[in-house]
């Protein structure tokens, strides 16, 4: 009840973010129901049903990431004045955020069920001939238990991911910042400047990406053994699972390297003797590397995988590309873009006090806007070629 009352009293921007979570949950639920409909229409083809179910894991994971990013920016999930006196401590606030996320997931799942039934010819509507028969299993009754299980999976996963990400943690004492080498003119008292500590995931991310590309290249050299675990067009059809394992390792490597890459962009901006603009933009990137680095790494991994998939599709017939593939790709890409935007909003809210202090000291608003533009341009100039290079290397064993 409290979650519903907070939802009624929230600002429009918060409602828009929750609506995005509900839309993503609806798309994922629709894909799960389409898998169930195909399985009921083809009861002897269990292998194809398992393949479709496995491919639903990517939209489900992307939706969970979006739900966590939205929950982090939700004002109701933050410990505010008076909440402890009302009995809302950190644990109950986490529970409240999980319940709010579950409500958005339930709303999306119900909408997905209504759309699915209507396309199949239920609810008094005429079925779409080709779509309902080939993809949704029209004319075959859906098992009630399986439908409820698949639809309840989406809000449960979203609520669990939110509770796990926002769980109360014991704050360990922060280590003293590492002093940077002093330079002439650093300050009037000669005090050394301090730089934020760099994230430790960059070497592991680079290593995982290199291992993934190596595994994929080695597996792509072999003869297709015809297992067809997760069929894709081109040379992935019937190829050994090592190719997909290499893709997965490369994606995980990009995600792990995300915070380190963002911190590296900040260090590049602060290199040499930077002016006020470069110093402000670089220090913000270094400070917020852990906050925005992981969503940026996920975005790079998804864009790299999407570019590689498009290149493979162009080199092969397009029979495997259909409406459900488009829905899945739209859900994944939309979720990672929205997660990156939510992380940016969270970073902006965390810097609100520092920004206000700069304005009180006389920093013009144009300087802050130019610093934000410089941060975005630096991230684009550094990460875009890296993402393109990983995608090109990933497609070499598939299109040659």
Residue pairs with C-beta under 8 A, 6 or more apart in sequence:
2 96
3 96
3 99
3 100
3 103
4 103
6 76
6 96
6 100
7 15
7 18
7 100
7 103
10 18
10 74
10 75
10 76
11 75
14 73
14 74
14 75
17 70
17 73
17 74
17 338
17 342
18 70
18 100
18 104
19 104
20 66
20 70
20 334
20 338
21 63
21 66
21 67
21 70
21 101
21 104
21 105
21 108
21 158
22 104
22 105
22 107
22 108
22 111
23 108
24 59
24 62
24 63
24 66
24 67
24 108
24 331
24 334
24 335
24 338
25 63
25 67
25 104
25 105
25 107
25 108
25 109
25 112
25 154
25 155
25 158
26 107
26 108
26 109
26 111
26 112
26 115
27 59
27 63
27 108
27 112
27 327
27 328
27 330
27 331
28 56
28 59
28 60
28 63
28 108
28 112
28 154
28 331
29 108
29 109
29 112
29 113
29 150
29 151
29 154
30 112
30 115
30 116
30 327
31 56
31 59
31 324
31 327
31 328
31 331
32 53
32 56
32 150
32 151
32 153
32 154
33 112
33 113
33 116
33 136
33 142
33 147
33 150
33 151
34 52
34 116
34 135
34 136
34 324
35 49
35 52
35 53
35 56
35 150
36 137
36 142
36 143
36 146
36 147
36 150
37 116
37 120
37 135
37 136
37 137
37 138
37 140
37 142
38 48
38 49
38 52
38 135
38 136
38 137
39 46
39 49
39 52
39 137
40 137
40 140
40 141
40 142
40 143
41 133
41 137
41 138
41 139
41 140
42 48
42 49
42 137
47 228
51 228
51 229
51 230
51 231
54 230
55 230
55 328
56 328
58 328
58 332
59 328
59 331
59 332
59 335
60 153
60 154
60 157
62 302
62 331
62 332
62 335
62 336
62 339
63 154
63 157
63 158
63 331
63 335
64 157
64 158
64 161
65 161
65 295
65 298
65 335
65 336
65 339
66 335
66 336
66 338
66 339
66 342
67 101
67 104
67 105
67 158
67 161
67 162
68 161
68 162
68 165
68 166
69 295
69 338
69 339
69 342
69 343
69 346
70 101
70 338
70 342
71 77
71 97
71 98
71 100
71 101
71 162
71 165
71 166
72 165
72 166
72 342
72 343
72 346
73 342
73 345
73 346
73 349
74 97
74 100
76 93
76 96
76 97
76 100
77 93
77 94
77 96
77 97
77 100
77 166
78 93
79 89
79 90
79 93
83 89
83 93
88 96
90 168
91 168
93 166
94 162
94 163
94 166
94 167
94 168
95 163
97 162
97 163
97 166
98 159
98 160
98 162
98 163
98 166
99 159
101 155
101 158
101 159
101 162
102 155
102 156
102 158
102 159
103 155
104 155
104 158
105 154
105 155
105 156
105 157
105 158
105 159
106 155
108 154
109 151
109 152
109 154
109 155
110 151
112 151
113 147
113 151
114 123
116 136
117 123
118 125
119 127
119 128
119 131
119 132
119 136
120 127
120 132
120 136
120 137
120 138
121 127
121 132
121 138
121 139
127 133
127 138
131 323
132 138
133 139
135 322
135 323
135 324
175 197
177 194
177 195
177 196
177 197
178 194
178 195
178 197
179 192
179 193
179 194
179 195
180 192
180 193
180 194
180 195
181 192
182 190
182 192
182 193
183 273
186 192
186 193
187 193
195 267
195 270
195 286
196 263
196 283
196 286
196 287
196 289
198 260
198 263
198 264
198 267
198 286
198 289
199 259
199 260
199 263
199 289
199 290
199 293
200 260
201 256
201 257
201 258
201 259
201 260
202 256
202 257
202 259
202 260
202 261
202 263
202 264
203 260
204 253
204 256
204 257
205 253
205 254
205 255
205 256
205 257
205 258
205 260
205 297
206 253
206 257
207 253
208 249
208 250
208 252
208 253
208 256
209 249
209 250
209 253
209 254
209 257
209 390
210 253
211 249
211 253
212 245
212 246
212 247
212 248
212 249
212 250
212 251
212 252
212 253
213 246
213 250
213 390
213 393
213 394
214 246
215 242
215 245
215 246
215 249
216 242
216 243
216 245
216 246
216 247
216 250
216 394
216 397
217 246
217 396
217 397
218 242
219 239
219 240
219 241
219 242
219 243
219 245
219 246
219 397
220 235
220 239
220 243
220 397
220 398
221 397
222 240
222 242
224 235
224 237
224 238
224 239
224 240
225 238
225 240
226 238
227 238
227 240
227 241
228 237
228 238
229 241
229 244
230 236
230 241
230 244
231 237
231 238
231 320
232 309
232 312
232 320
233 312
233 313
233 315
233 316
233 317
233 318
233 319
233 320
233 321
234 312
234 313
234 315
234 316
234 398
234 399
235 243
235 312
235 397
235 398
235 399
236 243
236 244
236 312
236 398
243 397
243 398
246 394
247 305
247 308
247 394
250 301
250 304
250 390
250 394
251 301
251 302
251 304
251 305
252 301
254 297
254 298
254 300
254 301
254 304
254 387
254 390
255 294
255 297
255 298
255 301
256 297
257 297
258 293
258 294
258 295
258 296
258 297
258 298
258 300
259 289
259 290
259 293
259 294
259 297
260 289
260 293
261 293
261 296
261 297
261 382
261 383
261 386
262 285
262 288
262 289
262 292
262 293
262 296
262 379
263 285
263 286
263 289
263 293
264 382
265 282
265 285
265 375
265 378
265 379
265 382
265 383
266 281
266 282
266 283
266 284
266 285
266 286
266 287
266 289
267 282
267 286
268 282
268 378
268 382
269 278
269 279
269 281
269 282
269 285
269 374
269 375
269 378
270 278
270 279
270 282
270 283
270 286
274 282
276 367
277 367
277 370
277 371
277 374
278 374
280 367
280 368
280 371
281 371
281 372
281 374
281 375
281 378
284 351
284 371
284 375
285 375
285 378
285 379
287 351
288 347
288 350
288 351
291 343
291 346
291 347
291 350
292 340
292 343
292 344
292 347
294 343
295 336
295 339
295 340
295 342
295 343
296 340
296 343
296 379
296 383
298 336
298 339
298 340
299 336
299 337
299 339
299 340
300 383
300 386
300 387
300 390
302 332
302 333
302 336
303 387
303 391
304 387
304 388
304 390
304 391
304 394
305 391
305 394
306 329
306 333
307 387
307 388
307 391
308 391
308 394
308 395
308 398
311 391
311 395
311 399
312 395
312 398
312 399
313 321
315 398
315 399
355 368
358 368
359 365
359 368
